[in-house]
Amino acid sequence: MSEPVIECKQVVKTYSDGSRELHILRGVDLAVQEGEILAITGASGVGKSTLLHIIGTLDRPTQGVVEFRGRPILRMGPAAVNRIRNEQIGFVFQFYHLLPEFTALENVMMPGLCRGRKVRNCRDRAVELLEKVGLAERMTHKPGMLSGGEQQRVAIARALYNEPAVVLADEPTGNLDERTGAGIVDLLWKLNQTDGITLVLVSHDETIADGAHRWIHLQEGFAHSRRT
């Protein structure tokens, strides 16, 4: 088996409020293989999003090791970690986080623009991605003119802009009705099949997790593997 894209080894996360410690993660081991869909489930507050944020370098573990393609992230300098986060990891969140003053096309171009590229050099890639997610006719619409499902499709296209090594999706259907959410899941699964997108998806919905290649369930701070 090839080297994992991201690997967590005995990851612990503890928060302190001054009078007590709250143990969120208690030694989590997991490896994200290239081209797979890994689902993470668990009850509300169990640490699913915390684990995803640690995988995505948005947070640091209290203890343990996180490696990106075999390189320990905690040994890297801030510039190197930022480069991995910005160029190698795509994020999809429950509430889209689109910029309301910009069109769908402009939102998708944003990762390129933030890296100093000119608009004319970003446009073709953004158009290609919006067509891929089924929004060819909605590119000039601003988020306020789009449905929740359409906004999430824009967010997915934006996450794919830099051709990341892995896409991390945190409850991507949590703000959508059942039918629209199913469409988003179908899109993510299709992107994995056709483009080989590596995906880590956090969800409270075990029926979604059941369609993943692998399924990890968090309970009392520990990760338990479930077969799909």
C-alpha positions in Angstrom: 0.0 0.0 0.0 1.3 3.5 -0.8 2.1 6.1 1.8 -1.0 7.7 3.3 -1.8 11.3 2.3 -2.4 12.1 5.9 -1.8 10.0 9.0 -2.7 10.6 12.7 -0.8 8.7 15.3 -2.1 8.6 18.9 -3.6 12.1 18.6 -4.9 13.6 21.8 -6.8 16.8 22.2 -7.5 18.3 25.6 -9.1 21.6 26.5 -8.8 23.3 29.9 -11.1 25.9 31.4 -8.9 26.6 34.3 -10.7 24.3 36.8 -10.9 21.1 34.8 -9.7 19.4 31.7 -12.0 18.2 28.9 -10.6 15.2 27.0 -12.0 15.3 23.5 -9.6 12.9 21.7 -7.8 10.1 23.6 -5.3 8.6 21.2 -6.8 8.5 17.7 -5.0 6.6 15.0 -6.1 6.9 11.4 -4.6 7.0 7.9 -6.1 8.6 4.8 -5.2 6.7 1.7 -5.0 8.4 -1.7 -8.2 8.1 -3.7 -10.4 6.9 -0.9 -13.5 8.2 0.9 -13.1 8.0 4.7 -16.2 8.8 6.8 -16.0 9.9 10.4 -19.2 9.7 12.5 -20.2 10.0 16.1 -22.6 11.8 18.5 -22.8 15.6 18.7 -19.8 17.0 20.7 -17.7 13.8 20.4 -14.9 15.6 18.6 -15.5 14.9 14.9 -14.9 18.5 13.8 -12.0 18.8 16.2 -10.4 15.8 14.5 -11.1 17.1 11.1 -9.5 20.5 12.0 -6.4 18.7 13.3 -6.2 16.7 10.1 -6.5 19.9 8.1 -3.9 21.8 10.1 -6.5 24.3 11.4 -5.8 23.1 14.9 -2.9 21.3 16.7 -3.2 18.2 18.8 -2.2 18.3 22.5 -0.2 15.2 22.0 0.5 12.8 19.1 1.7 13.1 15.5 0.1 14.2 12.3 1.9 13.5 9.1 1.4 14.8 5.6 2.8 12.4 3.1 5.2 11.1 5.8 6.3 14.5 7.0 5.4 15.4 10.6 3.5 18.6 10.5 4.4 19.7 14.0 8.1 19.8 13.0 7.4 22.2 10.1 7.6 26.0 10.3 4.4 28.1 9.9 5.1 28.9 6.3 5.3 25.3 5.3 2.2 24.4 7.2 0.3 27.3 5.6 1.5 26.1 2.2 0.1 22.6 2.8 -3.2 24.0 4.1 -3.6 26.5 1.2 -2.4 24.3 -1.7 -2.9 20.7 -0.7 -6.1 20.6 1.4 -9.6 21.7 0.2 -12.2 22.5 2.8 -16.0 22.2 2.6 -18.1 23.4 5.6 -21.7 23.1 6.6 -22.4 26.8 6.1 -20.5 27.3 2.7 -18.5 30.4 3.8 -18.9 32.1 0.4 -18.2 35.8 0.0 -21.6 37.4 -0.6 -20.4 40.3 -2.7 -18.8 38.0 -5.3 -20.4 35.8 -8.0 -20.1 32.0 -8.0 -17.4 32.3 -10.5 -15.4 34.8 -8.5 -15.8 32.7 -5.3 -14.4 29.7 -7.1 -11.5 31.8 -8.4 -10.6 33.1 -5.0 -7.9 30.5 -4.1 -6.0 31.4 -7.3 -6.5 35.1 -6.7 -5.2 34.8 -3.1 -2.0 33.2 -4.5 -1.5 36.3 -6.7 -2.7 35.0 -10.0 -4.5 37.4 -12.4 -8.2 37.0 -13.0 -7.7 36.0 -16.7 -5.4 33.1 -15.5 -8.0 31.9 -13.0 -11.2 32.0 -15.0 -10.9 28.9 -17.1 -10.2 26.6 -14.1 -13.2 28.1 -12.2 -15.5 27.7 -15.3 -14.4 24.1 -15.7 -15.2 23.3 -12.0 -18.6 25.0 -12.0 -19.5 23.0 -15.0 -18.4 19.9 -13.3 -20.6 20.5 -10.3 -23.6 21.3 -12.5 -23.7 25.1 -12.2 -22.8 26.1 -15.8 -25.9 28.4 -15.9 -25.4 30.0 -12.5 -21.8 31.3 -12.7 -22.7 35.0 -12.6 -25.1 34.6 -9.7 -24.1 35.9 -6.2 -24.6 33.5 -3.2 -27.9 35.3 -2.2 -29.4 34.3 -5.5 -28.5 30.6 -5.1 -30.2 27.9 -3.2 -28.4 26.1 -0.3 -27.6 23.2 -2.5 -26.2 25.4 -5.2 -24.1 27.4 -2.7 -22.6 24.1 -1.4 -21.8 23.1 -5.0 -19.9 26.4 -5.4 -18.0 25.6 -2.1 -17.1 22.2 -3.4 -15.8 23.7 -6.7 -13.8 26.3 -4.7 -12.3 23.5 -2.6 -11.1 21.7 -5.7 -9.6 24.7 -7.4 -6.0 24.0 -6.3 -6.3 20.3 -7.1 -5.7 19.4 -3.5 -4.3 16.1 -2.2 -7.4 15.7 0.0 -10.8 17.4 0.5 -12.1 17.7 4.1 -15.9 18.0 4.3 -17.4 18.9 7.7 -21.1 18.0 7.7 -21.6 19.2 4.1 -25.2 18.2 4.1 -26.0 19.5 7.6 -27.7 22.7 6.4 -29.7 21.1 3.6 -32.9 19.2 3.3 -32.7 15.4 2.7 -33.2 15.5 -1.0 -30.7 18.3 -1.6 -28.2 16.7 0.8 -28.4 13.4 -1.1 -27.5 15.3 -4.3 -24.4 16.7 -2.6 -23.3 13.3 -1.4 -23.9 11.9 -4.9 -21.7 14.7 -6.3 -18.9 14.0 -3.9 -19.0 10.3 -4.6 -19.0 11.0 -8.3 -16.0 13.3 -8.0 -14.2 10.5 -6.2 -15.0 8.0 -8.9 -14.3 10.1 -11.9 -11.5 12.4 -10.7 -10.0 10.3 -7.9 -10.7 12.9 -5.3 -9.5 11.8 -1.8 -12.2 12.7 0.7 -12.6 12.8 4.4 -16.2 13.4 5.4 -17.6 14.1 8.8 -21.3 13.4 9.3 -23.8 12.6 12.0 -25.7 10.5 9.3 -24.6 6.9 9.3 -26.4 6.2 6.1 -24.0 8.6 4.4 -21.0 6.9 6.1 -22.2 3.6 4.9 -21.4 4.6 1.3 -17.7 5.4 2.1 -14.8 3.1 1.4 -14.0 3.2 5.2 -15.9 4.3 8.2 -14.5 5.5 11.6 -16.8 6.0 14.5 -15.7 8.3 17.4 -16.9 7.4 20.9 -15.6 8.7 24.2 -12.5 10.1 22.5 -11.6 6.9 20.8 -11.8 5.9 17.1 -13.5 2.6 16.2 -13.3 1.2 12.7 -16.5 0.1 11.0 -16.8 -1.8 7.8 -18.8 -0.4 4.9 
